[in-house]
């Protein structure tokens, strides 16, 4: 879709330009709502999308759960421990 193409083009351009112009910058991408990434298939799709952009060398990490914050109640010991209440 046009939205997907615009996202991929825009994110790739922005991350590459920031990485070139400010190589010491720590770049974090917004990875979406904490509840949305709380499903393994969504997380895998997000990771595949980012890998396909070819910008991983410029990224320091991802920010999640920024808007509409959802408290976890406890720290998850591994990235997938708390997904979809799998524990």
C-alpha positions as CSV (number, residue, x, y, z in Angstrom):
1,X,0.0,0.0,0.0
2,X,1.0,3.6,-0.3
3,X,1.2,4.0,3.4
4,X,3.6,1.1,3.8
5,X,5.8,2.4,1.0
6,X,5.8,6.0,2.5
7,X,6.8,4.6,5.9
8,X,9.6,2.5,4.5
9,X,10.9,5.3,2.3
10,X,10.6,8.0,5.0
11,X,12.2,6.0,7.8
12,X,15.0,4.8,5.6
13,X,15.8,8.3,4.4
14,X,15.6,9.9,7.9
15,X,17.7,7.3,9.6
16,X,20.3,7.3,6.8
17,X,20.6,11.1,6.8
18,X,20.8,11.4,10.6
19,X,23.4,8.6,10.7
20,X,25.5,10.3,8.0
21,X,25.2,13.8,9.4
22,X,25.5,12.9,13.0
23,X,27.4,9.6,13.3
24,X,27.6,9.9,17.0
25,X,23.9,10.3,17.5
26,X,21.9,7.5,19.3
27,X,18.9,6.8,17.1
28,X,15.9,5.0,18.5
29,X,12.9,4.1,16.4
30,X,9.4,4.2,17.8
31,X,8.3,0.6,17.8
32,X,4.6,1.2,18.5
33,X,2.3,0.7,21.4
34,X,3.4,-1.7,24.1
35,X,0.3,-3.8,23.7
36,X,0.7,-4.0,20.0
37,X,4.2,-5.5,20.2
38,X,3.0,-7.8,23.0
39,X,2.3,-10.5,20.4
40,X,5.1,-12.5,18.9
41,X,3.9,-12.3,15.3
42,X,3.7,-8.5,15.6
43,X,7.2,-8.3,17.0
44,X,8.6,-10.6,14.4
45,X,6.9,-8.6,11.6
46,X,8.4,-5.3,13.0
47,X,11.9,-6.8,13.2
48,X,11.6,-8.1,9.7
49,X,10.4,-4.7,8.4
50,X,13.3,-2.9,10.1
51,X,15.9,-5.4,8.9
52,X,14.5,-4.9,5.3
53,X,15.2,-1.1,5.5
54,X,18.9,-1.6,5.7
55,X,19.5,0.9,8.5
56,X,20.3,-1.3,11.4
57,X,23.9,-0.1,11.5
58,X,22.6,3.4,12.4
59,X,20.2,2.3,15.2
60,X,20.9,2.0,18.9
61,X,17.5,0.6,19.7
62,X,13.7,1.0,19.8
63,X,11.3,2.8,22.1
64,X,8.0,1.2,22.9
65,X,5.1,1.9,25.2
66,X,5.6,5.7,24.9
67,X,2.0,6.9,24.3
68,X,-0.9,5.3,26.1
69,X,1.6,3.8,28.7
70,X,0.7,0.3,30.0
71,X,2.3,-0.7,33.3
72,X,3.8,-4.1,33.3
73,X,3.6,-4.7,37.0
74,X,7.0,-6.4,37.0
75,X,10.2,-6.3,34.9
76,X,10.3,-9.0,32.2
77,X,13.6,-11.0,32.5
78,X,13.8,-11.7,28.8
79,X,12.4,-9.9,25.7
80,X,9.7,-12.5,25.1
81,X,8.9,-13.6,28.7
82,X,5.9,-11.2,29.0
83,X,4.5,-11.5,25.5
84,X,0.9,-12.4,25.3
85,X,1.0,-13.5,29.0
86,X,3.1,-16.5,28.0
87,X,4.6,-16.8,31.4
